[in-house]
Amino acid sequence: MQQGVRFFADEAAEGRGWPRRIEDAVDDIAGVFHWPASEIYALSLGDLLDQRERAVAWWNRLNTPPKGKS
């Protein structure tokens, strides 16, 4: 994976960063936290969106180079 790539940056810039589809949120959470889809689909909508925001923040924190480095 390429360092410094902000995978979720475009969606996050559109407001709260909500996905266009629920499946996109499930994919994002599963991809970042390695949770099974069955556990993610059991979340309420509010919890799903909260966990996706956590996944976005975690991904961007890990994949943004420190200031002054590229």
N, C-alpha and C positions, 0 to 999 in steps of 0.2 A: 504494500500500500504506500502510496506517495505521501510523504510528510508535507504538512502545510495546506492540504486540500480540505476545504471546509464543505463537506458533503451536504450538510443541511442548511448552509448559509442562505440560499435562495428562498427557501420556504420560511425561514425565520425572519427574513426581511419583510415578509408580507403581513406582518402583524404578530399574532401570538405564535405563529409557526405551526398552525394546525395543518394536518395533511389533507389532501383532497379526498382521500378515501380512508375508511377505517382499516382496510387491509394494509395500507402504507404505514400506518402507525404501528400495527402489529409487526410488520416486517422490520421496522426501525428498532423497536424494542427487542425483538428476538435477535436481530443482528448484533446489537451492541451488548446486551446483557446475557445473551445465550439462554433465554427463557423459552420453554416450549410454548407453542401456539395455544395449546389447551389451557395453560395457565393465564395467558394474556387475554384470551377471549372470555375468561371468567371475570375479568375486571369490569367495574362500572365504567360508563363513558367518561366521567370525571377523572377516575383513577387512571384510565387508559391515556387520556391527554396529559395528565400530570407525569406519568411514567415516560411518555414520549418526550416531554420537555426535559426530563432528567437525562434521557438517552442522547438528545441533541446536545445538551450542555456537556455531558461526559465526552462525547465524540469530538466536539469542537475543542475542548480543553486538551485532549490527548493529541490532536492533530493540527494544532496551531503552533508554529514555531515560536520560541521565545522572542521577545522584542529585540531587534538588532541582529537577528539571525534569519537566514532564509534557506 
